[in-house]
Amino acid sequence: MKAKDLVNLGEAELRQKATELKQEIFNLKFQLRAGQLLNSAAIRNTKRDLARVLTVMRAKGYNID
């Protein structure tokens, strides 16, 4: 996911994307603890994607919960 692509999204889409990424991080951590996660770098990459979304939201002046 590129920040350039996120800039074109609206507030509702960015909030939805942030929620999806938070849920994905939760699921990946759960899989890691259960010993089912094969690619541990997926957690790091998903966290970075979430940070990109939140950065774009802050830059646009949206309220972040």
VOKOL-136789 format. One line per field, with one value per residue: x, y, z of N, C-alpha, C in turn; residue in one letter; residue number from 1. Coordinates in nm, 2 decimals, always signed. Atoms other than C-alpha are relative to their C-alpha. Example, Ala and Ser with C-alpha at 12.3 -4.5 7.8 and 13.67 -1.06 7.14 Angstrom:
# VOKOL-136789
nc1: (+0.09/-0.09)
nc2: (-0.12/-0.11)
nc3: (+0.00/+0.00)
cac1: (+1.23/+1.37)
cac2: (-0.45/-0.11)
cac3: (+0.78/+0.71)
cc1: (+0.09/-0.08)
cc2: (+0.12/+0.11)
cc3: (+0.00/+0.08)
resn: (A/S)
resi: (1/2)
//
This chain:
# VOKOL-136789
nc1: (+0.08/-0.08/+0.06/+0.06/+0.13/+0.08/+0.04/+0.12/+0.12/+0.08/-0.01/+0.07/-0.08/-0.12/+0.04/+0.03/-0.13/-0.07/+0.07/-0.04/-0.14/-0.01/+0.05/-0.10/-0.11/+0.05/+0.00/-0.13/-0.06/+0.06/-0.06/-0.13/+0.00/+0.05/-0.10/+0.05/-0.05/-0.12/-0.07/+0.01/-0.02/+0.13/+0.04/-0.07/+0.05/+0.14/-0.01/-0.04/+0.11/+0.08/-0.07/+0.01/+0.14/+0.02/-0.07/+0.08/+0.11/-0.05/-0.04/+0.12/+0.07/+0.12/-0.01/-0.03/+0.05)
nc2: (-0.12/-0.13/-0.12/-0.07/+0.06/-0.03/-0.15/-0.02/+0.06/-0.09/+0.02/+0.12/+0.11/+0.01/+0.06/+0.14/+0.06/+0.01/+0.10/+0.13/+0.03/+0.04/+0.13/+0.09/+0.01/+0.08/+0.14/+0.05/+0.03/+0.12/+0.12/+0.01/+0.07/+0.14/+0.07/+0.02/-0.11/+0.04/-0.12/-0.09/-0.14/-0.05/-0.09/-0.13/-0.07/-0.05/-0.12/-0.11/-0.04/-0.07/-0.13/-0.09/-0.04/-0.10/-0.12/-0.07/-0.06/-0.12/-0.10/-0.06/-0.07/+0.08/+0.03/+0.14/+0.06)
nc3: (+0.00/+0.01/-0.05/+0.11/+0.03/-0.11/+0.00/+0.08/-0.06/-0.09/-0.15/-0.03/+0.05/-0.08/-0.13/+0.02/+0.02/-0.13/-0.08/+0.06/-0.03/-0.15/-0.02/+0.06/-0.10/-0.11/+0.05/+0.02/-0.13/-0.05/+0.07/-0.05/-0.14/+0.02/+0.08/+0.14/+0.09/+0.07/+0.04/-0.11/+0.05/+0.04/-0.10/+0.01/+0.12/-0.02/-0.09/+0.08/+0.08/-0.09/-0.02/+0.12/+0.00/-0.10/+0.04/+0.10/-0.07/-0.08/+0.10/+0.05/-0.11/-0.05/-0.14/-0.01/-0.13)
cac1: (+0.00/+0.14/+0.07/+0.01/-0.28/-0.42/-0.43/-0.71/-0.94/-1.21/-1.25/-1.49/-1.27/-0.96/-1.14/-1.26/-0.91/-0.77/-1.03/-0.95/-0.58/-0.62/-0.83/-0.57/-0.29/-0.51/-0.55/-0.19/-0.08/-0.33/-0.19/+0.16/+0.08/-0.10/+0.21/+0.02/+0.19/+0.44/+0.54/+0.62/+0.71/+0.34/+0.28/+0.54/+0.42/+0.06/+0.16/+0.34/+0.04/-0.17/+0.08/+0.06/-0.32/-0.31/-0.05/-0.27/-0.56/-0.36/-0.23/-0.59/-0.70/-0.94/-1.00/-0.84/-1.00)
cac2: (+0.00/+0.34/+0.67/+0.82/+0.59/+0.67/+1.05/+1.00/+0.82/+1.00/+1.01/+0.72/+0.50/+0.58/+0.50/+0.17/+0.09/+0.17/-0.05/-0.34/-0.31/-0.31/-0.62/-0.78/-0.70/-0.86/-1.18/-1.20/-1.17/-1.44/-1.67/-1.59/-1.70/-2.01/-2.10/-2.08/-1.77/-1.86/-1.50/-1.30/-1.00/-0.97/-0.81/-0.54/-0.47/-0.44/-0.20/+0.01/+0.02/+0.13/+0.41/+0.53/+0.54/+0.73/+0.97/+1.06/+1.11/+1.35/+1.53/+1.59/+1.71/+1.42/+1.34/+1.01/+0.79)
cac3: (+0.00/-0.10/+0.07/-0.27/-0.32/+0.02/-0.04/-0.29/-0.05/+0.15/+0.53/+0.55/+0.33/+0.54/+0.86/+0.72/+0.60/+0.95/+1.11/+0.87/+0.94/+1.32/+1.29/+1.06/+1.32/+1.59/+1.38/+1.29/+1.65/+1.75/+1.48/+1.60/+1.96/+1.83/+1.62/+1.29/+1.15/+0.88/+0.79/+1.10/+0.88/+0.79/+1.13/+1.08/+0.73/+0.84/+1.12/+0.87/+0.65/+0.94/+1.02/+0.66/+0.68/+1.01/+0.88/+0.58/+0.81/+1.03/+0.72/+0.60/+0.94/+1.02/+1.39/+1.48/+1.75)
cc1: (+0.09/-0.08/-0.06/-0.14/-0.10/-0.05/-0.13/-0.12/-0.06/+0.01/-0.06/+0.08/+0.13/-0.03/-0.03/+0.13/+0.08/-0.06/+0.04/+0.14/+0.02/-0.05/+0.10/+0.12/-0.04/+0.01/+0.14/+0.07/-0.06/+0.06/+0.14/+0.01/-0.05/+0.10/-0.04/+0.05/+0.13/+0.09/-0.01/+0.02/-0.13/-0.05/+0.06/-0.05/-0.14/+0.00/+0.05/-0.11/-0.10/+0.06/-0.02/-0.15/-0.02/+0.07/-0.08/-0.12/+0.03/+0.03/-0.13/-0.08/-0.12/+0.03/+0.03/-0.04/+0.10)
cc2: (+0.12/+0.11/+0.08/-0.04/+0.04/+0.15/+0.02/-0.05/+0.11/-0.04/-0.14/-0.12/-0.02/-0.06/-0.15/-0.08/-0.02/-0.11/-0.14/-0.04/-0.03/-0.14/-0.11/-0.02/-0.09/-0.15/-0.05/-0.03/-0.12/-0.12/-0.02/-0.08/-0.14/-0.08/-0.03/+0.10/-0.04/+0.12/+0.10/+0.15/+0.06/+0.10/+0.14/+0.07/+0.06/+0.12/+0.12/+0.06/+0.08/+0.14/+0.09/+0.05/+0.11/+0.13/+0.08/+0.06/+0.12/+0.11/+0.07/+0.06/-0.08/-0.04/-0.15/-0.05/-0.09)
cc3: (+0.00/+0.05/-0.11/-0.04/+0.11/+0.00/-0.08/+0.06/+0.09/+0.15/+0.04/-0.05/+0.08/+0.13/-0.01/-0.02/+0.13/+0.08/-0.05/+0.04/+0.14/+0.02/-0.06/+0.10/+0.11/-0.04/-0.02/+0.13/+0.07/-0.07/+0.04/+0.13/-0.01/-0.08/-0.14/-0.10/-0.07/-0.03/+0.10/-0.05/-0.04/+0.11/-0.01/-0.12/+0.02/+0.10/-0.07/-0.09/+0.08/+0.03/-0.12/+0.00/+0.11/-0.03/-0.10/+0.06/+0.08/-0.10/-0.05/+0.11/+0.06/+0.15/+0.00/+0.14/+0.06)
resn: (M/K/A/K/D/L/V/N/L/G/E/A/E/L/R/Q/K/A/T/E/L/K/Q/E/I/F/N/L/K/F/Q/L/R/A/G/Q/L/L/N/S/A/A/I/R/N/T/K/R/D/L/A/R/V/L/T/V/M/R/A/K/G/Y/N/I/D)
resi: (1/2/3/4/5/6/7/8/9/10/11/12/13/14/15/16/17/18/19/20/21/22/23/24/25/26/27/28/29/30/31/32/33/34/35/36/37/38/39/40/41/42/43/44/45/46/47/48/49/50/51/52/53/54/55/56/57/58/59/60/61/62/63/64/65)
//
